[in-house]
Amino acid sequence: DSMFSPLEGSTPKLIRTEIDGKHVDVPDSLTVAAALLYAGVQTFRRTPVGNVPRAPFCMMGVCFDCLVQIDDLPNQQSCMVKVREGMRVSFMNGARDIQ
């Protein structure tokens, strides 16, 4: 069971996203971080030092623990981006690429 569920009496519109190569239907009202949690994702990225798993902590753009790659753009704060139809989300592990 997801800890994210719609309010009683509401029927959210589901949209199809791609999470790490798998198609997942999530409510369109969520941020990417909330959608990932809704889909049961527990680890969003791993740290460059120690390979420690990280997941959202603050859910308001302060901690940077929710960084993911969205539509091939790395280092996106998933708690600050609204999910949209067809969005591709993948997880980041280790040190980021310097661009």
C-alpha positions in Angstrom: 0.0 0.0 0.0 1.2 3.5 -0.9 1.3 6.2 1.8 0.0 8.5 -0.9 -3.7 8.1 -1.6 -6.3 10.4 -3.0 -8.6 12.3 -0.6 -11.9 10.6 0.1 -14.4 11.4 -2.6 -11.9 12.5 -5.2 -10.9 10.6 -8.3 -7.5 11.7 -9.5 -6.7 11.4 -13.2 -4.0 8.9 -13.8 -1.2 9.6 -16.3 1.4 7.2 -17.6 5.0 7.9 -16.8 8.2 5.8 -17.2 10.1 5.1 -14.0 13.5 3.5 -14.5 12.3 1.9 -17.7 8.9 0.7 -16.4 5.5 2.2 -17.3 3.7 3.4 -14.2 0.3 5.1 -13.9 0.3 7.9 -11.2 -2.1 10.7 -10.3 -1.5 13.8 -12.3 -1.6 16.1 -9.3 1.6 14.9 -7.7 5.2 16.1 -7.8 7.7 13.6 -9.3 8.9 12.8 -5.8 5.4 12.1 -4.5 4.7 10.0 -7.7 7.8 7.9 -7.1 6.8 7.3 -3.5 3.2 6.5 -4.7 4.7 3.9 -7.0 6.6 2.3 -4.1 10.1 3.6 -4.9 12.3 3.7 -1.8 15.7 4.8 -3.1 16.0 7.8 -5.5 19.8 8.0 -5.8 23.0 6.7 -4.2 25.7 9.0 -2.8 29.1 9.3 -4.6 30.9 8.4 -1.4 29.8 5.2 0.2 27.0 4.4 -2.2 24.4 5.2 0.5 20.8 5.1 -0.6 18.9 8.5 -0.4 15.3 9.4 -0.7 13.2 12.6 -0.2 13.7 14.2 3.2 12.2 17.7 3.2 9.8 17.5 0.1 10.2 21.3 -0.4 13.5 21.7 -2.3 16.0 22.3 0.5 17.8 19.0 1.1 18.6 17.8 -2.5 18.2 14.1 -1.4 15.5 13.6 -4.1 17.7 14.2 -7.1 16.8 12.2 -10.2 17.2 12.4 -14.0 14.0 13.6 -15.8 13.7 13.3 -19.5 17.5 12.8 -19.8 18.3 15.9 -17.7 20.2 15.0 -14.6 20.2 16.5 -11.1 16.5 17.5 -11.0 14.9 18.0 -7.6 12.0 15.6 -8.0 10.0 17.3 -5.2 9.9 20.6 -7.2 8.7 19.2 -10.5 5.1 18.3 -11.3 4.7 14.9 -12.9 3.4 14.9 -16.5 2.2 12.4 -19.1 5.1 10.6 -20.8 7.8 11.8 -18.4 10.8 9.6 -18.1 12.4 9.4 -14.7 15.6 7.5 -13.9 17.7 7.2 -10.8 21.1 8.6 -10.2 23.9 6.6 -8.7 27.3 7.8 -7.6 29.0 10.9 -8.8 27.3 13.1 -11.4 28.6 13.7 -14.8 30.3 17.1 -15.3 28.7 18.9 -18.3 
